[in-house]
Amino acid sequence: MSLGLPPHLSARATSSAFLRALHAIGLTCLAAAVVAAGVFQAKMPDEILWPAMIAVVPMGILLWLHGRTRSLFFALSFLFIGGACTYWYIVTFYSQTQPIMSSDAFSIDFPKLALMMVGGPGVGLLIRFAWCAVGFLFGEIAAGAALVQTGNPLQFDATTFLAFGAISVVLLLTWAGRRRVRRAQPLLHRAVRDEHLASERLSIEAKAAALMHDTVLSDLAAIASASDGRLNPQLRQQVEKDLETLIGREWLDDAPGLDPQATQDWNDSTLNAAISEVRVLGLEIEPTGDLGCVSRLSREASVALGLAVKQCLVNVLRHSGTLRAEVVAYGADDEVSVMVIDAGRGFSEGEAGSDRLGLRNSVRRRMESVGGTVQVWSTPGRGTSIVIRVPASARGSVTS
């Protein structure tokens, strides 16, 4: 899996892509089986090899249907009927063309290779490996039965064994690549966050420098120009006002992304309320990003998001071993994304115990009920990143 994939893609994307590749290889093998039988039939017109060409047709149809539906029924049908067709194919060759088998034994391997490409329903590389192993077993049983039927000795088929080994190696490398990606994803999210914060800091620093130039220098010049060393009441009032502005934070109100309306929207949001509730429990939380984007959520989605983020923060407090977390909000054209990051001990979601049911129930199911998605990246010892995406009104529209 490449780090360039969009972050919302999960194991399902890799599994689906691998399944499509297996089916393409399987259909190619079946086409090659038809061509091989046709070529031998043309070279040996006295032999009856056309039944072998017919035998692979049901296999091709079932594999195509399984690729379209990805159902358990068509997967099992392909294995059982395909095993019978493979037996039929091999018997046709071995019963009439013994000289062919002595020099071109690989010709009977095409339907056996296709059986390994069943893929089968389910998500995950382990599931794909299990289906390939079952297909390999069905192929070898069919071939062994055909050899016994035609009176030939059982023999080791190096071609199909090597093909099965190659598929296993590809699955192993893909699995290893996914593990590296899972380790890197929290670091990537932090890099995005740091870049966003750096941009915000640069903007604020530029505004602060401009404000210092406009106030301090002008006030110093006015003081220096006072003839008797005393400031007139109007100038004194202006200097005091400038000092209050510099000491206070009001000048930040018109900084990019922190306009008064966005600040008010954030203060009134259920997400801000959730963060405030967990802060009382002792977790230090730093909210950053486009905080005003939460105003584009519907009431139902906003409530669901606040409760889901609260559960994520409670999990940080209970399980991560750290008392600090970050909540980053970003707004796109049609969705709002909120990322919860901690640098704690991390965990493996698949091995999470019953005390982590909040992640599955309170977070995933709650967000799915409002059309949202949840993506979790966590590595033991490297922290956890949880990205929640919620459909939102387009920019500039009003959400009721």
Secondary structure, 3 states (H helix, E strand, C coil): CCCCCCCCCCHHHHHHHHHHHHHHHHHHHHHHHHHHHHHHHHHCCCCCCHHHHHHHHHHHHHHHHHHHHCCHHHHHHHHHHHHHHHHHHHHHHHHHCHHHHHHCHHHHHHHHHHHHCCCCCCCCHHHHHHHHHHHHHHHHHHHHHHHHHCCCCCCCCHHHHHHHHHHHHHHHHHHHHHHHHHHHHHHHHHHHHHHHHHHHHHHHHHHHHHHHHHHHHHHHHHHHHCCCCCCCHHHHHHHHHHHHHHHCCHHHCCCCCCCHHHHHHHHHCHHHHHHHHHHHCCCEEEEEECHHHHHHCCHHHHHHHHHHHHHHHHHHHHHHCCCEEEEEEEECCCEEEEEEEECCCCCCHHHCCHHHHHHHHHHHHHHHCCCCEEEEEEECCCEEEEEEEEECCCCCCCCC
